[in-house]
């Protein structure tokens, strides 16, 4: 497992000299310590002297991200230990953005697609219409632009994009471990088979009344159940047994429809899963960061709170609007209680970090036992925090 640079000992430096010059490791550690202290100075000054915040507020912590000049392409089935996020970036003055991935700690940056690979410009166009990566890591679906809006399916393995429909689009749900997706575009909801790129619109399979009756489909219970809020009352809806303003179906195939109230009011149009399909939140709002968390197997039951819209670890870690949010464990020796890690690419790049979370297959079994904090800068102890405060005062 990776270790924090701050925790390297002199002994480790000496051992590492065999493969990497010791002087260079020492220089990097000195530079890291200097940057760490400068950031801590800003935090302590803002809290204790300028009174911009209190220790109980969300404290911003900068994560420096470096895009290598000799960057490598990411392999779609590469092994990683922590979740990864997508971002687009370009040097100032460059005509197009390229698409990249990195660990949530801002390390191990890889190129996913150039503009030429993707075949179109990559567009966010709102919280849910940006790049969305399939559960197996191979495919990305995103709204794009090439002589008008379109929907692009990008194959990371083949490094080739394919515009398969017009208009803006987003993924409602992935099906069968990412072999299929229910997408929503300008022409309605559709099944997309990723391998063949075949698209079949739901209204052409189940009829216009079925399409008109259902809003966004939200899959729970490992994808075996689909829930939809009733969009329009018609003969199809009136033929379904039960009461309530939602319909549940057995999947695949939207079988055995029943009416009821399966989701809370704030989730009536579905939710958004975080790092896996067991926990979700609802009703994204860019002006708030606290959300109720629900579980897939009991989708009307609140199991906790999240600081951040997309859950990484319940009650501890989440991501929202390109920032990682952390609630600090009370047992830790630090006066800080909530952290927001924001990414900094320096003055050379324009960038957008997407909230799409991809947990590599190699990390899925061990992720529950992983301490994500080991990948982020060590939090200042109470003693170091107070020493910094005194130094700033005197």
N, C-alpha and C positions, 0 to 999 in steps of 0.2 A: 504494500500500500504506500502511496505517496506520503511524504513527511513534509511538514512546514519548513520552509527555508530558515525561519527564525529559530527552529529547534536544532539545527545542525551544531554539533560540538566540534571542538578543535581536533579531536580524534577522528571524527568522520571526515574532516577536511584532509587530514593526512592520508587516510586510506583512499579517499577519492582522487588523490594526486596521481595515482597509478594510471587512471583513465582520463583524468581531467586536471589541468594545471592547478596546483593548490593556490597559487597567487591569484588566479582568476576567480576561484571560488571565494576566497577571502574578500576580494574586491567587490564581488557581487553581494556578499553578505553585508559588507559595510554600507554599500549603496542602499540595500533593502532596509537596514536598520535606520539609516538617515531618513529615507522616505516615510518609513513607519512613524518615526518620531515627529516629523513635520505634520503628518496627518493627525496624530494624536494631539499635537499642539493646537491645531485648528478646532478640534472637537472640544477640548477642555476650555479654550478661550471662549468659544461660542456658548458653552453651558455656564461656566462659572464666572466669567468676567463680562462678556457682552450680554449675557442673559437672553440669547436667542432661543434657547431650548432648556428643558430640564433633563435630568438623567433618565427620567421615565419616558421621554419622547423618543420617536424613531430617529436614530442617529445615522446620518449618511456616511458611508465608508467606501472610498474609491478603490476600485479594482482596475489596475492597469492591464490593458490587453495589447499584445503585440502581434501583428500580422507579419510572419516571416517573408523576406524577399524571395526565398526559394521554397515557398509553401508547397506542401504535398496535397494531392487530392485525398479526400476521405474515402475509404473503402466501405461500402454499405453495411457489411457484416463485421466490421472491426470490433475488437474487444475493448470495452471501457468499463471503468468502475463506478462512475457517477453519471447522472443524467446530463444530456447535452441540449443546447439550444441553438437555433438558427439565427443568423444575422446577415444583413446585407451591408456592404461597405464599398466605398470608392475613394480614391485620392481626389482631393480638390482639383478641379479642372478636368478630370476624366469624364468621358461621355456617359458611361454606364456603371451601374452597380453590379458587383458579383455577389454570389451567395456563399456563405461560410457556415461552419459549425464550430462550437467550442464547448468544453465542459462548463458547468454552471459556475465553476471557480475562475473562469476566464482564461484557463490554460488549454494547451493542446489544440490550437486553432488549425483547422483543416479547410481546404477549398472544397466546396460542394459542386458549384456550377458557375462558369463564366456566363456572361450575357449570351455569348454564342452557343454555349452548351444548352442553356435553358430555352433558347429560341424566342425569347420575348423579355420585356422588362418586367421585373418582379415588383408587384405593388402590394402595399398593406391594405389601403382602402378600408380602414376600420379594424376593429379588434379581432373579428372572426374570419376575415377574408384574406389574411396573409398566409404564408406557407404553413402547411400542416403535414407532418411526416407520419407515414404509416407505422403501425406497431412493430413490424419486422425491420424497419429502418431503411427499406429499399426505395420507397417512392415518396414524392412530395407533390401535393396538390395545392395550387395557389391561383388566385386572381392574377392576371398578367395583362400586359398592354403591348400590342403590335398592330398598328393601324386600327385601333379600337380595343375595347376590353375583350378579354377572353379568359378561358379557364385552361391552365396548363397542367399536365401530368408529366412530372420529371422522373426519369428512371436513373437513380444514382449509379447502379451497376453498369448501365450502358452509356451513362453520361449524355443523355439525349432527352430533350423535352418535346412534348406533343400537345398542341392546342386542340382540345377535343370538343369544346363548345364555346359559344359566344356569350358575352355578358359577364358580369361579376359572379363569383361563385364561392361556396364554402362547403366544407365537409360536415354533414350532419352526424354521421356515425361511420366507423370502420367495422366491417363484418368479416368474420372467419379469419381472425388474426391479420387483417389487412389485405386479404386477397380481393376483397370487394369494398366499395365505399358507396354510401348513400350521399350523393352530392345535391346541392341546390343551386341552380343557375337561372339565367333569364328565362328559360323555357320550363321551369318547374323542377320537381324532384326526380332523381334518376338513380339507377344502379350503374356503377362503373366497375367493369372488370379490369383490374390493373394490368394483368399480363397481356391480354389481347387488346386493351384500350377500347373495348366495346361498351357503348353506352345505351341503356334502355330506359326510357322515361316511364315512370310509374303509372302515369295516366294511360299509356299505351298497353300496359300489362293488366292493370286492375280496373281501369275505367276512369272517366272524368269525375264521376261522383265520389269515388274513393279519394282522388287527388284533392278535390274541393273540400272534402270533409276534414282532412287532416292538416294540421300545421306541422312544424318541425318534428321529426322522429328522434326520440331519445332512447338509446338502447341501454338496458340495465341487466343485472343478473347474468354477467358474463356473455352478454349479447343474446340471451335466450328470450328476452322480453323487450318489446318496443312500446313506448308510451307516446301518445300524441294528444295535444290539446285540440278540442273540436274547433275547427276554424269556421265551418258553415254547417248549419243544420239542414239536412236534405234527406231523401228517401233512404240512402245508405245508413246514415246515423240513426234514423228512426227505426230501422230494422234490427238494431243491435240491442241485446238484452242488457238490463241494468239502468242505473241512473248516474248522473254526474256529467262533468264537462270534459272528461278525458277518456281516451280509449286505450286499452292495452291489447297487444297482440302477441301470440306465440311466434317466435322467429326460428328459422327463416320462413319467409312466405306470407307474413302477416295473417296468420291463422287464428281462429277462435277469438274474434274481437269481443270485448266486453267493456261496457261503460262503467265509470266510477270516478273517484277522485284519488289518484294514486300518488300525486306529487303535491307539495305544499303550494300555497298561492304564489310565492315568489319564484317557484320553479315550474309554473304551469306550462311554460313554453320549452321546458327542458333545462338541462344543466351542462356544465363543462367539467370534464374529468381533468385531473392533474397529471401526476407522473405515471399513474396507472388507472385502471378502470374500476377501482374499488371505492374511491372517494370523489365527490363532486361538489361544486358550488353553483350558485345561480345568480342571475340578475347583475351582471357586470356593470359597474359604475366607475368611471375614471375619477370621480370625486371622493370615493371611499376606498378603504383598504381592509376593513373587517367584514368577514362573511361567515354565514352559517355553513357548516360542512355536513353533507349527507352521505350515506353509504349506499352502494349499488344494490345490495341484497335486501335492504329495507329503505327504499327511496323516499319515504315520507318522514324518516326519523333523523333528527339532528344529533350528530355524534360529537360535535365540538365546534370550535371557532378557528378561523384561519386569518392570519395577517397577510393578505395577498390573495388574489383571485384563484390562481391555479395551485393546488396543494402539492407540495413535494413531500413533506412529512407532517402529519397531523399535529397541530399545536406548536410547531417549531419552525418549519421552512415552507416558503411559497414563492411564487413569482407573479409579478403584475407590472405591465407597462415597461418591460425590459429591465426591471430591477428585482433582485433577490431579497426577500424579507425574512428576517430571523427573529424569533422570540428566544431570548437567552434563558437558559436553565437557571433557576434561582440558586442552585448549588455551586455555580461557577464563581470564582473569585474575581469579580469585576463589578464596577458600579453601573455598567450599562445594562439595560434590560431589553431594548429592541433596536435592531440594526437593519438598515436598508443598504445593500451592496449595489452600487451603480458602476457600470463599466465605462472606462475612459480609454479611447483609442488615440489620444494625443491630438495635436493640431493638424495632422496630415490628412485625416480621414473624415468624411461624412459617413454616418452609420445609422442603422435602425436594428435594435435587438428585438426579436419576436418572442412571444411568450409560449410558443410551441415547445412542449417538453417531450424528449425522446429518451426512454430508458432502454439502453442496449440489452439484447437478449443475454449477453454475458454477465450483466449486472443484476438481472431480475431475481435470482435466487438469493443472493447475498445482500441485496439492497436493504432489507429490513433490519439487518444487524450492523449496517454501516453508520459510522459517526461522520456526518457530512462536515462537521466543524473542523475536522482535521485537514480539510482542503482549503480552508479560508484563513486569513491572517489571525494570529492569536490575539484574543481580546486582552486589553490592558488590565493588569491586576489592580486591585484597589491601591496598593502601595505605589505602583508606577503612575497611576492616574493622579494621586495626591502629590507625588514628587514633581510631576509635570506642572501641576497647578502652582506649586510653590515657586518653581523656576520661572514661570511666566509672570508671577507677581513681583519677584525680586531679582 
